[in-house]
Structures are given as C-alpha cells and as structure tokens.
C-alpha cells in the first residue's frame, strides 16, 4: 500500500487545481491512503474552506476515493510535510519506500530537500505538476522561495518571519 501526500495550493477550485488533482488521481489506487494537506489560507474569499477540505471534497466527489485523511493546519510547505509525517506515524502506516508526494513543479527542489530532513533516506518519491504561469513565477519559487524556506528549517528567526508573513497574507486574502 502507498501513502500519498497531496500538497494544497489555494482554497478555490480553479481549473488548474482540478487538473492538478486529476493528475494525482492518475497514480492513486482505490485502496491507497491519501493525505490532503493545506490550511485555511483564503479567509475573505473562501471562509470555512481549507485547502485540505477543498481537495478532500473534490477527490471524494469526482474519484470516489475513500481513504482520505485531512490535514488542515499547515500554512507552509514545511508544515505540510511535518504534519503529514505525524499523521503517518500516528496511524502506523509509515513505510519510507511507500510514500509519494504531489507538488507543483517549481517546488520540487524545496520539497525534496525538506523531505530528506523530515522523512530521511530514501527520500519519498515526488511527482510534480506544472501549475505556475510563466517563467518569472518559476524563477521566484526556485531561486528565492525555495532557499529561504529550506533555510527556515534551521534558523528559528527566519521560520518565525516566514510564518508571520504567511499569516499576514492569509488575513488579507
């Protein structure tokens, strides 16, 4: 059995999110475990809707997946992975070679490095989907966001700033 971790990217069911979730379902089998991970990140435009709830509803309604666990407290990629690992250990479903993570293609470097430290070797398999519009967003994620996010794993002050920034963005969206 495989445990899939699907990282969230917003609380609105856009066409790109539908395609991302469809892409994930090309790999997920009916008996596999799925963790959908993402917090309430759009308080103004999607109150009472977390990224995890959005994905869970869509996967249940459109793909009849049953073994879905919702993790809706994570506002950063690091939180997504740490909280998903806690769920896996709590449910005794942890097998390093049997974890697959879905993320956007521009975040693969960040997710791979974080997974190395969180899950250890072997690093879980990572399957990506191209979600970003344009090269500028990909460059920003690869060369600015990824190094800062990885550094925040080891520098508590930077981690605190990152969380405060995300919380400000959530309050405004």
ZAKELO-913615 format. One record per atom (N, C-alpha, C): x, z, y. Coordinates in steps of 0.001 Angstrom, whole numbers, padded with zeros to 6 digits, always signed. Last residue first. Example, Ala and Ser with C-alpha at 12.3 -4.5 7.8 and 13.67 -1.06 7.14 Angstrom:
<tortors>
+012850+007080-002250/+013670+007140-001060/+012900+007870+000030/+013190+007800-005690/+012300+007800-004500/+013200+007800-003300/
</tortors>
This chain:
<tortors>
-006227+002327+037866/-006853+001175+037194/-008229+001490+036668/-005215+004649+038958/-005578+003569+039876/-006308+002422+039195/-004623+006233+036744/-005583+006726+037758/-006067+005612+038670/-002677+004608+035539/-003954+004850+034863/-005006+005326+035875/-000586+004845+037376/-001177+003521+037100/-002554+003684+036459/-000036+007574+037100/-000481+007018+038404/-001168+005683+038209/+000829+007612+034427/-000380+008351+034804/-000920+007887+036142/+003181+006110+034627/+002069+005611+033819/+000762+006311+034193/+004684+007896+036237/+004384+006537+036704/+003179+005963+035953/+004888+010102+034513/+004214+010236+035808/+003817+008875+036367/+006391+008915+032446/+005027+009391+032175/+004245+009550+033478/+008792+008391+033841/+008055+007308+033193/+006599+007718+032952/+009619+010964+034579/+009284+009967+035608/+008445+008830+035032/+010111+012015+031997/+009101+012626+032866/+008666+011650+033959/+012213+010345+031211/+010959+010356+030444/+009819+010927+031285/+014157+011115+033031/+013661+009741+033064/+012337+009632+032316/+014553+013751+032145/+014106+013494+033516/+013516+012088+033642/+015520+013381+029467/+014213+014005+029740/+013687+013732+031147/+016915+010874+027929/+017061+011503+029241/+015706+012075+029649/+016287+009636+025586/+017435+010536+025579/+017635+011281+026886/+014172+007989+026018/+014169+008755+024769/+015224+009860+024811/+014796+006554+028245/+013933+007724+028427/+013818+008561+027156/+016158+004376+027238/+016935+005457+027866/+016090+006725+028018/+013939+002851+026487/+014834+003368+025454/+015656+004527+026018/+012868+002296+029029/+012067+003014+028038/+012942+003606+026938/+014993+000864+030209/+014528+002126+030794/+013735+002951+029788/+015200-001413+028483/+016311-000459+028625/+015885+000889+029218/+012448-002450+028825/+012996-002015+027527/+014180-001063+027684/+012190-003080+031630/+011362-002067+030977/+011983-001555+029676/+014358-005016+032031/+014114-003858+032893/+013376-002765+032107/+014588-007038+030116/+015790-006588+030813/+015592-005388+031740/+012015-007429+028889/+013256-007438+028114/+014411-006751+028824/+010092-007311+030954/+009980-006453+029770/+011319-006324+029044/+011111-009302+032683/+010914-007931+033150/+010850-006959+031973/+010985-011556+031014/+012286-011091+031516/+012185-009631+031976/+008221-011767+030685/+009084-011566+029522/+010447-011030+029937/+007422-012231+033331/+006947-011035+032635/+007822-010729+031414/+008709-014730+033711/+009040-013582+034550/+008617-012265+033890/+007582-016604+031995/+008918-016101+031689/+009275-014862+032506/+004076-016328+031135/+005238-016709+031921/+006519-015982+031588/+002142-013877+029968/+002033-015123+030712/+003327-015331+031491/+002409-012444+026719/+002753-012477+028135/+002573-013864+028722/+002053-012437+024000/+000921-012058+024848/+001175-012283+026327/+002872-013389+020950/+003220-013747+022328/+002009-013526+023233/+003482-010891+018608/+002518-011887+019089/+002832-012134+020555/+005396-009751+015758/+005086-009897+017176/+004038-010970+017418/+006114-007209+013544/+005505-008535+013687/+005028-008659+015125/+008617-005441+011974/+007907-005625+013239/+007412-007064+013302/+009166-003033+009460/+009032-004439+009805/+008216-004543+011094/+011068-000066+010235/+009844-000759+009813/+009864-002229+010229/+014459+000232+009248/+013516+000152+010355/+012252-000549+009843/+015425+002223+006441/+015276+000931+007102/+014212+000990+008204/+016318+004431+009027/+016662+003201+008308/+016028+003277+006932/+013885+005862+011332/+015144+005793+010600/+015331+004452+009919/+011728+006345+012980/+011474+006193+011545/+012745+006167+010716/+012997+006790+015513/+011820+007560+015097/+011620+007531+013582/+015174+005079+015789/+015354+006511+016018/+014190+007342+015495/+013988+002619+015126/+015208+003042+014449/+015396+004557+014584/+011953+002465+016989/+011612+002653+015575/+012815+003119+014774/+013420+001914+019317/+012677+003170+019205/+012333+003477+017752/+014396-000647+018613/+015322+000464+018881/+014609+001798+018739/+011929-002073+018279/+012909-001984+017198/+013845-000795+017401/+010699-001834+020774/+010035-001271+019597/+011030-001112+018447/+012577-003230+022391/+012234-001826+022661/+011637-001176+021419/+012453-005773+021183/+013715-005048+021275/+013458-003549+021458/+009707-006503+021470/+010311-006322+020146/+011606-005525+020206/+008268-007116+023712/+008602-005706+023497/+009328-005460+022177/+007553-009726+023747/+008544-009305+024731/+008968-007850+024544/+005548-009881+021763/+006882-010438+021509/+007929-009961+022506/+003699-006872+021140/+003887-008127+021862/+005336-008580+021707/+003317-005696+017715/+003529-005517+019153/+003650-006878+019819/+002841-003909+014743/+002465-005088+015533/+002668-004771+017000/+004772-002752+012067/+004327-002509+013441/+003999-003843+014094/+004570-001406+008849/+004651-002630+009646/+004059-002333+011016/+005980+000291+006165/+005394+000404+007496/+005630-000906+008242/+007293+000573+003747/+005920+000072+003737/+005226+000232+005084/+009670+001799+003710/+009695+000368+003445/+008317-000263+003556/+008883+004493+004138/+009605+003729+005164/+009527+002224+004943/+005899+005842+003698/+006901+005155+002888/+007612+004210+003848/+003477+008216+004123/+004724+007709+004666/+005625+007115+003592/+001130+009455+003772/+001142+008027+003474/+002479+007389+003853/+000360+012067+004396/+001217+011822+003233/+001220+010357+002805/-000872+012620+006739/-001708+012069+005677/-000927+011716+004426/+001273+013454+008290/+000160+014378+008047/-000691+013913+006871/+002835+011133+008442/+003324+012303+007713/+002197+013264+007360/+001081+009500+009984/+001544+009063+008661/+002020+010255+007843/+000830+010996+012330/-000356+010696+011511/+000057+010322+010097/+003479+010943+013236/+002839+012232+012919/+001618+012021+012021/+003773+008200+013725/+004575+008824+012672/+003964+010162+012258/+002057+007973+015900/+001722+007271+014652/+002504+007863+013488/+003473+009439+017795/+002171+009932+017332/+001713+009239+016054/+005779+007777+018076/+005899+009181+017669/+004577+009702+017104/+004611+005321+018913/+005383+005408+017672/+005505+006843+017171/+003277+005999+021311/+002592+005270+020232/+003308+005497+018897/+005379+007104+022826/+004287+007966+022348/+003536+007307+021191/+006783+004698+023303/+007424+005808+022590/+006375+006754+022026/+004914+003313+024818/+005296+002804+023503/+005947+003902+022671/+002545+005576+026349/+003781+004787+026343/+004051+004296+024930/+000302+007017+025957/+000304+006139+027133/+001583+005316+027237/-001654+008202+023303/-000371+007631+023710/-000502+006719+024919/-003998+009059+022214/-003367+009926+023203/-002114+009309+023813/-005407+007954+020049/-005738+007555+021419/-005181+008494+022484/-005482+006604+017086/-004559+007483+017804/-004713+007121+019272/-007501+006215+014272/-007402+006030+015722/-006446+007069+016293/-007259+004468+011315/-007066+005758+011968/-006793+005509+013434/-009069+002672+008962/-008500+002663+010308/-008440+004093+010832/-010051+001354+006490/-009038+002406+006551/-008319+002411+007899/-011759-000905+006863/-012307+000434+006697/-011274+001543+006926/-012604-003959+008374/-011553-003062+007906/-012083-001635+007905/-014199-006123+009124/-014703-005166+008139/-013607-004275+007564/-013656-007770+011175/-012853-007956+009969/-013201-006956+008876/-015377-007161+013273/-015052-008566+013007/-014284-008799+011716/-015795-004366+013343/-016910-005295+013524/-016596-006708+013054/-013205-003274+012959/-014310-002924+012051/-015426-003966+012121/-011800-004443+015098/-011357-004677+013720/-012451-004340+012716/-013267-003477+017334/-013137-004917+017090/-012749-005200+015635/-012986-000680+017062/-014307-001316+017077/-014215-002798+016719/-010141-000455+017239/-010871+000005+016057/-012239-000675+015965/-009634-001436+019825/-009102-002140+018646/-009849-001747+017382/-011058+000454+021384/-011310-000980+021523/-010857-001728+020271/-009777+002836+020611/-011206+002638+020325/-011555+001152+020380/-007161+002331+021615/-007391+002537+020186/-008854+002310+019805/-007559+002206+024345/-007032+001019+023666/-007303+001121+022169/-010705+003806+025087/-009255+003808+024903/-008836+002491+024259/-013235+004373+027282/-012737+003384+026331/-011219+003491+026265/-014248+005901+029343/-014603+006285+027970/-014176+005260+026924/-014181+003164+031634/-014290+004605+031366/-014752+004849+029927/-012751+000757+032649/-013218+000945+031270/-013285+002435+030947/-012071+000883+035309/-012731-000335+034838/-013235-000241+033404/-010997+003505+035610/-012001+002970+036541/-012774+001804+035944/-009197+003939+033444/-010282+004878+033734/-011371+004306+034633/-007469+002633+031369/-008210+001960+032443/-009430+002790+032817/-006386+003996+029222/-005481+003519+030269/-006172+002787+031421/-006467+006102+026897/-007473+005724+027891/-006709+005279+029143/-003985+004857+024502/-004784+005859+025220/-005870+005238+026100/-003260+003749+021224/-003315+003494+022652/-004329+004395+023327/-003199+002357+018042/-002609+003350+018928/-002655+002911+020386/-004409+002354+014803/-004513+001696+016107/-004120+002735+017149/-003263+002057+011636/-003294+002999+012757/-003362+002163+014022/-004463+001326+008465/-004201+000795+009802/-004282+001947+010799/-003770+000745+005067/-004029+001711+006128/-003640+001095+007464/-005358-001676+002890/-004224-001136+003641/-004681-000124+004688/-007443-002956+001642/-007119-001596+001219/-005992-000944+002000/-007574-005549+002880/-008702-004620+002951/-008325-003180+002595/-004499-006349+004603/-005438-006492+003489/-006460-005369+003549/-003061-007955+007364/-003659-006730+006836/-004643-007058+005718/-002313-010440+008353/-001385-009707+007490/-002038-008531+006773/-004282-011301+009977/-003743-012283+009032/-002833-011601+008010/-004679-009263+011733/-005528-009305+010540/-005105-010380+009550/-002928-009925+013797/-002646-008759+012960/-003430-008829+011660/-004366-012112+014863/-003028-012314+014306/-002652-011150+013380/-006586-010736+015847/-006770-011721+014779/-005439-011972+014078/-005314-009297+017865/-005905-008578+016742/-006184-009501+015561/-004534-011471+019520/-003547-010509+019018/-004086-009783+017785/-007024-012580+020151/-006053-013373+019385/-004973-012479+018774/-008118-010433+021622/-008789-010917+020407/-007819-011704+019538/-006287-010397+023737/-006373-009231+022843/-007068-009623+021543/-006895-012866+024898/-005545-012645+024366/-005524-011442+023421/-009539-012488+025745/-009234-013487+024714/-007867-013253+024093/-010121-008912+026053/-009856-010250+026581/-009591-011214+025431/-011529-006197+026162/-011432-007145+025062/-011313-008569+025616/-009711-003668+027756/-010693-004744+027912/-010459-005777+026815/-007660-001863+027747/-008975-001407+027279/-010070-002446+027464/-004257-002479+026612/-005379-002541+027539/-006699-002205+026897/-002793-002757+024101/-002410-003417+025355/-003613-003580+026267/-001530-000845+021269/-002554-001308+022196/-001994-001870+023484/-000123-001605+018112/+000045-001043+019448/-000961-001669+020406/-000779-000779+014927/-001121-001812+015909/-001072-001166+017292/+000794-000292+011982/+000613+000344+013291/+000374-000783+014288/-000057-000152+008584/+000161-000979+009766/-000084-000148+011016/+001141+000623+005502/+000547+001221+006684/+000936+000358+007877/+000418-000654+002262/+001154-000777+003519/+000394-000034+004612/+000844+000000-001187/+000000+000000+000000/+000885+000000+001244/
</tortors>
